[in-house]
Amino acid sequence: MGELESIRTFVAVAEQRSFTAAARQLGMTPASVTRTISALEERLGVQLLLRTTRQVSLTSAGAVYAARVAPLAVALTAAAEETRELHGLTSGLIRVSAPMSLGLKVLPAVLSQFAAIHPRTHVALTLSDSFIDIIEESYDLAIRISGPPSDKSTIWRKICKVPRVLVAAPSYLGVKGRPLTPDDLAGFDCLSYGDDARGEQWDLSRRQTHRTHKAAGGFSANNGDLLAQLAVNGEGIALLPRFIVEKQLLSGALEQVLADWSAPDIWLTLYYPPYEQLPLRVATFSDFFEVYVRETRPL
């Protein structure tokens, strides 16, 4: 590895105080980061970092070196990105957060096609159904399926509506019967989406009529695929994005309940930190993702 890349790696470790975190930021393996730092220390003839089992800290020599080279590393990275952007080339790391179900069902095809067109851009994807703080956790982009945002500090971009349906297994409905109105749901086990025990509120509408039901049953979870499988197992009724249960509806493992009632719209949305201008690699990935969704309609 060249001198400039060694400096960039050292600066990342110095800022993150962790070889693992620096490797994640740079798109490298922890072992390669360790080797790069060791080689840099050998060339300089001084120890730059103190390594313990819990953390990494700078030596006095490392602190002096970091103060000198950090501005250089930032300027070189910016110059390289600006030069590539002038020629429409994308490169570098994009840290993306996405929901688990969407990640497993939709993103493999997106990532493979994106990599074929932009091989110099590395996408580091984290799948989680929890709402992460993209600023605090240093993500470049978050893909979410939700209602309107509550975090006003971020930039958001709507992609498309995500239809939701009430579903249950025919075996469950055969025993319990079929609800005819939302008021009937009180007599059914309702599987709640969420990461606590308070239960999910279902707001259902049919033309000018509105009903609210507090989902209460034996299970709640913050993952749609798990709730879908519980519904298939006959554990109750679930309100889920249609793309999660499409195969089960087609196969007959699940059937739609109260089909003439609808839940409020939720959206597939892209969220960004408060950039003054989107970096080219982030804008390129966002545009690619949006085109893919609009053309293939996986949701």
C-alpha positions as CSV (number, residue, x, y, z in Angstrom):
1,M,0.0,0.0,0.0
2,G,1.3,3.5,-0.9
3,E,2.3,6.2,1.5
4,L,-0.9,8.2,1.0
5,E,-3.2,5.2,1.6
6,S,-1.2,4.4,4.7
7,I,-1.8,7.9,6.0
8,R,-5.5,7.7,5.2
9,T,-5.7,4.4,7.1
10,F,-3.8,5.8,10.1
11,V,-6.0,8.8,10.3
12,A,-9.2,6.6,10.2
13,V,-7.8,4.5,13.1
14,A,-6.8,7.6,15.0
15,E,-10.3,9.1,14.6
16,Q,-12.2,5.9,15.3
17,R,-9.9,4.6,18.1
18,S,-10.6,1.2,16.7
19,F,-9.1,-1.0,13.9
20,T,-12.5,-2.7,13.3
21,A,-14.4,0.6,13.0
22,A,-11.7,2.1,10.7
23,A,-11.8,-1.0,8.6
24,R,-15.6,-0.7,8.3
25,Q,-15.3,3.0,7.3
26,L,-12.6,2.3,4.7
27,G,-14.1,-0.9,3.3
28,M,-11.1,-3.0,4.4
29,T,-10.6,-6.0,6.7
30,P,-9.3,-5.4,10.2
31,A,-6.3,-7.5,9.5
32,S,-5.3,-5.4,6.5
33,V,-5.7,-2.2,8.6
34,T,-3.4,-3.7,11.3
35,R,-0.8,-4.7,8.7
36,T,-0.9,-1.2,7.1
37,I,-0.4,0.6,10.4
38,S,2.5,-1.8,11.4
39,A,4.2,-1.1,8.1
40,L,3.8,2.6,8.5
41,E,5.3,2.5,12.0
42,E,8.2,0.4,10.7
43,R,8.9,3.0,7.9
44,L,8.7,5.9,10.4
45,G,10.7,4.1,13.1
46,V,8.3,5.1,15.8
47,Q,5.2,3.6,17.5
48,L,2.1,5.6,16.6
49,L,-0.6,3.7,18.4
50,L,-1.0,1.9,21.7
51,R,-3.1,-1.3,21.4
52,T,-5.0,-2.9,24.2
53,T,-7.8,-5.4,24.3
54,R,-10.4,-2.7,24.8
55,Q,-9.2,0.3,22.8
56,V,-6.6,1.9,20.6
57,S,-5.0,5.2,21.6
58,L,-2.3,7.5,20.2
59,T,1.2,7.7,21.5
60,S,2.7,11.1,21.9
61,A,4.5,10.6,18.5
62,G,1.2,9.4,17.0
63,A,-0.6,12.5,18.2
64,V,2.0,14.8,16.6
65,Y,1.9,12.8,13.4
66,A,-2.0,12.7,13.3
67,A,-2.1,16.5,13.8
68,R,0.2,17.0,10.8
69,V,-1.2,14.5,8.3
70,A,-5.0,14.6,9.1
71,P,-5.6,17.8,7.1
72,L,-3.5,16.3,4.2
73,A,-5.6,13.1,4.2
74,V,-8.9,15.1,4.1
75,A,-7.7,17.3,1.3
76,L,-6.4,14.4,-0.8
77,T,-9.6,12.5,-0.4
78,A,-11.7,15.5,-1.3
79,A,-9.5,16.2,-4.3
80,A,-9.8,12.7,-5.6
81,E,-13.5,12.7,-5.2
82,E,-13.9,16.0,-6.9
83,T,-11.8,14.9,-9.8
84,R,-13.8,11.7,-10.3
85,E,-17.1,13.6,-9.9
86,L,-16.1,16.0,-12.7
87,H,-15.8,13.0,-15.0
88,G,-19.0,11.4,-13.7
89,L,-17.2,8.6,-11.9
90,T,-18.2,7.2,-8.6
91,S,-15.9,5.6,-6.1
92,G,-15.4,5.1,-2.4
93,L,-17.6,3.8,0.4
94,I,-21.4,4.2,0.9
95,R,-22.8,3.2,4.3
96,V,-26.5,2.3,3.9
97,S,-29.1,1.2,6.5
98,A,-32.2,-0.7,5.3
99,P,-35.0,-2.7,6.8
100,M,-34.4,-6.4,7.1
101,S,-37.3,-7.6,4.9
102,L,-36.6,-5.1,2.1
103,G,-32.9,-5.9,2.3
104,L,-33.4,-9.6,1.9
105,K,-36.1,-9.5,-0.8
106,V,-35.1,-6.5,-3.0
107,L,-31.6,-5.3,-2.4
108,P,-29.5,-8.3,-3.6
109,A,-30.5,-7.6,-7.2
110,V,-30.0,-3.9,-6.7
111,L,-26.5,-4.3,-5.3
112,S,-25.4,-6.8,-7.9
113,Q,-26.5,-4.6,-10.8
114,F,-25.1,-1.5,-9.2
115,A,-21.7,-3.2,-8.7
116,A,-21.6,-4.2,-12.3
117,I,-21.9,-0.6,-13.4
118,H,-20.0,1.1,-10.6
119,P,-17.2,-1.4,-9.5
120,R,-15.2,1.3,-7.7
121,T,-18.0,2.1,-5.3
122,H,-18.3,-0.1,-2.2
123,V,-21.7,-0.4,-0.5
124,A,-21.6,-1.4,3.2
125,L,-25.2,-2.4,4.0
126,T,-26.6,-2.8,7.5
127,L,-30.0,-4.4,7.9
128,S,-32.1,-3.4,10.9
129,D,-35.8,-2.9,11.5
130,S,-35.0,-0.3,14.2
131,F,-35.0,3.4,13.3
132,I,-31.3,4.3,13.4
133,D,-29.9,7.8,13.8
134,I,-28.1,8.2,10.5
135,I,-26.1,11.3,11.7
136,E,-25.0,9.8,15.0
137,E,-24.1,6.5,13.4
138,S,-22.4,8.0,10.3
139,Y,-24.6,6.5,7.6
140,D,-24.6,8.1,4.1
141,L,-28.1,6.9,3.4
142,A,-31.0,5.1,5.1
143,I,-33.8,3.3,3.3
144,R,-37.0,3.2,5.3
145,I,-40.6,2.0,5.0
146,S,-42.6,4.2,7.3
147,G,-45.0,7.1,7.6
148,P,-43.8,10.8,7.5
149,P,-40.5,11.4,9.2
150,S,-40.2,12.8,12.7
151,D,-36.5,13.6,12.6
152,K,-36.5,17.1,11.0
153,S,-32.7,17.3,10.7
154,T,-32.6,14.8,7.9
155,I,-33.3,15.1,4.2
156,W,-35.9,12.7,2.9
157,R,-37.0,11.6,-0.6
158,K,-40.2,9.7,-1.3
159,I,-39.9,6.8,-3.8
160,C,-43.3,5.0,-3.8
161,K,-46.2,3.9,-1.7
162,V,-46.0,0.5,0.0
163,P,-49.4,-1.1,0.2
164,R,-50.4,-3.0,3.4
165,V,-52.9,-5.8,3.8
166,L,-54.5,-7.7,6.7
167,V,-53.7,-11.4,6.4
168,A,-54.3,-14.6,8.2
169,A,-54.0,-18.3,7.6
170,P,-57.1,-20.1,6.2
171,S,-56.7,-22.7,9.0
172,Y,-56.9,-19.9,11.6
173,L,-59.9,-18.3,10.0
174,G,-61.6,-21.7,9.6
175,V,-61.5,-22.1,13.4
176,K,-62.1,-18.5,14.5
177,G,-64.3,-17.3,11.6
178,R,-63.7,-14.2,9.4
179,P,-64.1,-10.7,10.7
180,L,-66.6,-8.7,8.7
181,T,-65.7,-5.2,10.2
182,P,-62.8,-3.9,12.1
183,D,-65.0,-3.9,15.2
184,D,-64.9,-7.7,15.0
185,L,-61.1,-7.8,15.4
186,A,-61.6,-7.7,19.2
187,G,-62.4,-11.3,19.1
188,F,-59.2,-12.3,17.2
189,D,-55.5,-12.7,18.0
190,C,-53.8,-9.7,16.2
191,L,-50.0,-9.9,15.7
192,S,-48.5,-6.5,16.5
193,Y,-45.5,-4.9,14.7
194,G,-43.2,-3.2,17.2
195,D,-40.2,-3.7,19.6
196,D,-42.2,-3.4,22.8
197,A,-45.3,-4.9,24.4
198,R,-47.6,-1.9,24.1
199,G,-49.2,-3.2,20.9
200,E,-49.7,-1.6,17.5
201,Q,-52.6,0.6,16.7
202,W,-54.4,-0.2,13.4
203,D,-56.2,2.7,11.8
204,L,-58.5,1.4,9.2
205,S,-60.7,3.2,6.7
206,R,-63.4,2.5,4.1
207,R,-64.5,5.5,2.2
208,Q,-65.7,8.0,5.0
209,T,-65.8,5.4,7.8
210,H,-62.8,5.1,10.1
211,R,-62.1,2.6,12.8
212,T,-59.2,2.1,15.2
213,H,-58.1,-1.2,16.7
214,K,-55.4,-1.9,19.3
215,A,-53.6,-5.1,18.0
216,A,-53.4,-7.6,20.9
217,G,-52.3,-11.2,20.7
218,G,-49.8,-13.6,21.9
219,F,-46.9,-12.2,19.9
220,S,-45.3,-8.9,18.8
221,A,-42.1,-8.5,16.8
222,N,-40.2,-5.8,15.0
223,N,-39.8,-7.9,11.8
224,G,-42.4,-8.3,9.1
225,D,-41.1,-11.7,7.9
226,L,-41.3,-13.2,11.3
227,L,-44.9,-11.9,11.8
228,A,-45.8,-13.3,8.3
229,Q,-44.5,-16.7,9.3
230,L,-46.4,-16.6,12.6
231,A,-49.6,-15.8,10.6
232,V,-48.9,-18.7,8.3
233,N,-48.6,-20.9,11.5
234,G,-52.1,-19.9,12.4
235,E,-51.2,-17.5,15.3
236,G,-53.5,-14.7,14.3
237,I,-54.0,-11.7,11.9
238,A,-51.2,-9.4,10.9
239,L,-51.1,-6.1,9.1
240,L,-48.1,-6.2,6.8
241,P,-46.6,-4.6,3.6
242,R,-48.0,-6.7,0.7
243,F,-44.5,-7.4,-0.7
244,I,-43.6,-9.4,2.4
245,V,-46.6,-11.7,2.1
246,E,-47.1,-11.7,-1.7
247,K,-45.8,-15.3,-2.2
248,Q,-47.9,-16.6,0.7
249,L,-51.1,-15.0,-0.7
250,L,-50.4,-16.5,-4.2
251,S,-49.8,-19.9,-2.7
252,G,-52.8,-19.8,-0.4
253,A,-50.8,-20.1,2.8
254,L,-52.3,-16.7,3.7
255,E,-55.5,-14.9,2.7
256,Q,-56.5,-11.3,2.9
257,V,-58.8,-10.2,5.7
258,L,-61.1,-7.1,5.5
259,A,-60.0,-6.5,1.9
260,D,-62.3,-3.5,1.6
261,W,-60.7,-1.7,4.5
262,S,-57.3,0.1,4.1
263,A,-54.6,1.3,6.5
264,P,-52.9,4.7,6.1
265,D,-50.2,5.0,3.5
266,I,-46.6,4.2,4.3
267,W,-43.8,5.0,1.9
268,L,-40.5,3.7,0.7
269,T,-38.3,6.7,1.5
270,L,-34.6,7.6,1.3
271,Y,-33.2,9.6,4.2
272,Y,-29.9,11.5,4.2
273,P,-27.8,13.5,6.7
274,P,-28.1,17.2,6.1
275,Y,-25.8,17.4,3.2
276,E,-25.4,20.8,1.4
277,Q,-25.0,18.7,-1.7
278,L,-25.3,14.9,-2.1
279,P,-21.9,13.3,-2.8
280,L,-21.9,11.9,-6.3
281,R,-21.6,8.3,-5.1
282,V,-24.7,8.7,-2.8
283,A,-26.7,10.5,-5.5
284,T,-25.8,7.9,-8.0
285,F,-26.8,5.0,-5.8
286,S,-30.1,6.8,-4.8
287,D,-31.0,7.4,-8.5
288,F,-30.1,3.8,-9.4
289,F,-32.3,2.4,-6.5
290,E,-35.2,4.6,-7.4
291,V,-35.1,3.6,-11.1
292,Y,-34.9,0.0,-10.2
293,V,-37.9,0.2,-7.9
294,R,-40.0,2.1,-10.4
295,E,-39.1,-0.2,-13.3
296,T,-39.4,-3.6,-11.5
297,R,-42.1,-2.6,-9.0
298,P,-41.0,-5.2,-6.3
299,L,-43.2,-3.5,-3.7
